[in-house]
Amino acid sequence: MNLTRVRGRLCVRQFYNREEAAKYATNSRMREIQTSLTERALELLALPSEDCLVLDVGCGNDFI
């Protein structure tokens, strides 16, 4: 079924269940995309070269 249609018919908790989360977490392409986005975001922050702490307040499957 088309993902857009599924999202439109079900509430978030019905669609993003444990099974869907597991698919997302084990998808190597999603890992690559999330890693790339994270690396780019850190690049854009231009943090000083010494050790820094970053608080990630996002949600998800914690790829990194």
Backbone as a chain_set.jsonl record, in Angstrom:
{"seq": "MNLTRVRGRLCVRQFYNREEAAKYATNSRMREIQTSLTERALELLALPSEDCLVLDVGCGNDFI", "coords": {"N": [[0.849, -1.187, 0.0], [0.442, 2.266, -0.627], [2.574, 4.48, 1.055], [1.85, 7.107, 1.773], [-0.93, 6.99, 1.737], [-1.381, 5.138, 3.777], [-0.413, 6.52, 6.015], [-2.234, 8.589, 6.03], [-4.58, 7.372, 6.797], [-4.252, 6.056, 9.212], [-3.562, 6.586, 12.703], [-0.595, 7.999, 14.122], [0.523, 6.305, 16.103], [-0.557, 3.849, 15.423], [0.568, 3.315, 12.934], [3.411, 3.638, 13.189], [4.538, 1.335, 14.689], [6.101, -1.248, 16.715], [7.017, -3.122, 14.834], [7.281, -1.632, 12.431], [9.174, 0.206, 13.322], [11.336, -1.498, 13.764], [11.876, -2.308, 11.128], [12.722, 0.129, 10.069], [14.975, 0.618, 11.655], [16.693, -1.426, 10.9], [17.258, -0.996, 8.277], [19.662, -0.51, 5.964], [20.065, 1.573, 4.162], [18.639, 3.682, 5.295], [20.185, 4.058, 7.564], [22.543, 4.994, 6.385], [21.651, 7.43, 5.289], [20.781, 8.819, 7.614], [23.21, 8.942, 9.011], [24.75, 10.508, 7.266], [23.244, 12.909, 7.297], [23.524, 13.62, 9.992], [26.313, 13.966, 10.225], [26.63, 16.141, 8.487], [25.088, 18.081, 9.774], [26.58, 18.424, 12.128], [28.889, 19.431, 10.995], [27.935, 21.891, 10.021], [27.441, 23.162, 12.42], [29.91, 23.963, 13.22], [31.677, 23.516, 15.441], [34.098, 24.164, 18.046], [37.489, 22.888, 17.908], [38.323, 21.512, 20.2], [37.167, 19.127, 22.676], [33.653, 18.748, 22.703], [30.292, 18.776, 23.89], [27.257, 17.458, 22.713], [23.845, 17.739, 22.786], [21.415, 15.632, 21.83], [18.212, 15.966, 21.103], [16.396, 14.746, 19.599], [14.255, 12.178, 18.23], [13.954, 8.677, 17.682], [15.603, 5.814, 16.296], [18.168, 5.831, 17.196], [20.694, 5.726, 15.603], [23.32, 6.629, 15.62]], "CA": [[0.0, 0.0, 0.0], [1.161, 3.53, -0.695], [2.875, 4.991, 2.387], [1.066, 8.314, 2.012], [-2.298, 6.562, 2.053], [-1.375, 4.515, 5.105], [-0.262, 7.589, 7.001], [-3.456, 9.38, 6.053], [-5.689, 6.605, 7.365], [-3.95, 5.573, 10.555], [-2.883, 7.536, 13.579], [0.842, 7.757, 14.184], [0.819, 5.14, 16.945], [-0.941, 2.636, 14.712], [1.489, 3.064, 11.83], [4.791, 3.498, 13.666], [4.561, 0.364, 15.768], [7.407, -1.902, 16.892], [7.408, -3.773, 13.585], [7.765, -0.584, 11.516], [10.414, 0.745, 13.902], [12.387, -2.485, 13.512], [12.215, -2.199, 9.698], [13.466, 1.37, 9.922], [16.265, 0.487, 12.346], [17.556, -2.401, 10.236], [17.408, -0.607, 6.881], [21.004, 0.051, 5.803], [19.984, 2.862, 3.439], [18.228, 4.683, 6.276], [21.365, 4.323, 8.388], [23.446, 5.842, 5.591], [21.049, 8.76, 5.196], [20.829, 9.444, 8.935], [24.615, 9.229, 9.309], [25.133, 11.645, 6.431], [22.573, 14.105, 7.82], [24.133, 13.955, 11.282], [27.647, 14.501, 9.96], [26.48, 17.467, 7.885], [24.603, 18.982, 10.825], [27.726, 18.73, 12.991], [29.75, 20.29, 10.189], [27.329, 23.221, 9.987], [27.566, 23.769, 13.754], [31.27, 24.515, 13.296], [32.101, 23.478, 16.836], [35.546, 24.286, 18.213], [38.185, 21.62, 17.744], [38.421, 20.78, 21.457], [36.0, 18.295, 22.976], [32.368, 19.412, 22.918], [29.15, 17.899, 24.125], [26.093, 17.793, 21.91], [22.632, 17.106, 23.287], [20.504, 15.26, 20.757], [16.873, 15.867, 21.672], [15.544, 14.128, 18.591], [13.741, 10.863, 18.588], [14.207, 7.719, 16.632], [16.204, 4.534, 16.651], [19.515, 6.046, 17.71], [21.685, 5.104, 14.724], [24.705, 7.056, 15.891]], "C": [[0.892, 1.247, 0.0], [1.323, 4.113, 0.709], [2.054, 6.223, 2.732], [-0.361, 7.951, 2.406], [-2.372, 5.943, 3.448], [-1.295, 5.582, 6.179], [-1.544, 8.404, 7.131], [-4.608, 8.687, 6.744], [-5.471, 6.177, 8.808], [-3.343, 6.68, 11.406], [-1.419, 7.11, 13.683], [1.166, 6.492, 14.982], [0.441, 3.827, 16.275], [0.058, 2.304, 13.607], [2.903, 2.79, 12.322], [4.83, 2.6, 14.895], [5.951, -0.263, 15.864], [7.915, -2.537, 15.597], [7.967, -2.755, 12.588], [9.062, 0.023, 12.025], [11.58, -0.204, 13.65], [12.824, -2.453, 12.049], [13.1, -0.978, 9.46], [14.879, 1.214, 10.486], [17.216, -0.461, 11.636], [17.791, -2.083, 8.76], [18.746, 0.105, 6.698], [20.983, 1.392, 5.077], [19.573, 3.975, 4.392], [19.397, 5.046, 7.192], [22.332, 5.266, 7.654], [22.926, 7.28, 5.534], [21.152, 9.488, 6.531], [22.26, 9.804, 9.33], [25.077, 10.451, 8.543], [24.517, 12.952, 6.943], [23.196, 14.564, 9.137], [25.511, 14.574, 11.082], [27.57, 15.908, 9.382], [26.006, 18.482, 8.921], [25.745, 19.378, 11.759], [28.717, 19.653, 12.276], [29.236, 21.734, 10.21], [27.394, 23.927, 11.344], [28.922, 24.431, 13.945], [31.742, 24.615, 14.74], [33.61, 23.637, 16.93], [36.211, 22.904, 18.19], [38.351, 20.84, 19.051], [37.115, 20.023, 21.729], [34.769, 19.141, 23.283], [31.316, 18.35, 23.202], [27.992, 18.388, 23.273], [24.91, 17.028, 22.489], [21.689, 16.872, 22.11], [19.137, 15.047, 21.366], [15.886, 15.306, 20.659], [14.992, 12.81, 19.085], [14.011, 9.928, 17.432], [14.883, 6.49, 17.169], [17.667, 4.633, 17.007], [20.572, 5.332, 16.871], [23.114, 5.421, 15.133], [24.943, 7.156, 17.373]], "O": [[1.978, 1.242, 0.579], [0.355, 4.23, 1.459], [1.606, 6.367, 3.87], [-0.928, 8.554, 3.317], [-3.312, 6.197, 4.201], [-2.045, 5.54, 7.155], [-1.892, 8.854, 8.223], [-5.526, 9.349, 7.23], [-6.436, 5.961, 9.542], [-2.694, 7.592, 10.894], [-1.071, 5.975, 13.359], [2.005, 5.696, 14.562], [1.062, 2.797, 16.539], [0.358, 1.134, 13.374], [3.524, 1.81, 11.91], [5.12, 3.055, 16.002], [6.872, 0.155, 15.162], [9.11, -2.49, 15.305], [9.006, -2.992, 11.973], [9.958, 0.321, 11.235], [12.69, 0.239, 13.355], [14.016, -2.56, 11.759], [14.098, -1.048, 8.742], [15.855, 1.632, 9.863], [18.432, -0.314, 11.758], [18.468, -2.845, 8.07], [18.942, 1.202, 7.22], [21.812, 2.257, 5.359], [20.096, 5.087, 4.313], [19.572, 6.21, 7.551], [22.863, 6.209, 8.241], [23.689, 8.229, 5.713], [21.565, 10.646, 6.576], [22.493, 10.859, 9.919], [25.725, 11.334, 9.106], [25.195, 13.977, 7.011], [23.372, 15.761, 9.363], [25.836, 15.588, 11.699], [28.364, 16.774, 9.751], [26.478, 19.619, 8.937], [25.861, 20.544, 12.137], [29.304, 20.544, 12.889], [30.008, 22.675, 10.393], [27.402, 25.157, 11.403], [29.059, 25.357, 14.745], [32.158, 25.68, 15.195], [34.329, 23.282, 15.996], [35.56, 21.886, 18.425], [38.505, 19.619, 19.014], [36.096, 20.264, 21.081], [34.839, 20.12, 24.026], [31.443, 17.192, 22.804], [27.776, 19.592, 23.133], [24.972, 15.811, 22.66], [21.227, 17.821, 21.476], [18.916, 14.062, 22.069], [14.673, 15.389, 20.854], [15.238, 12.393, 20.216], [14.272, 10.375, 16.315], [14.758, 6.158, 18.348], [18.346, 3.611, 17.11], [21.264, 4.441, 17.364], [24.008, 4.584, 15.008], [26.045, 7.499, 17.799]]}, "num_chains": 1, "name": "protein.A"}
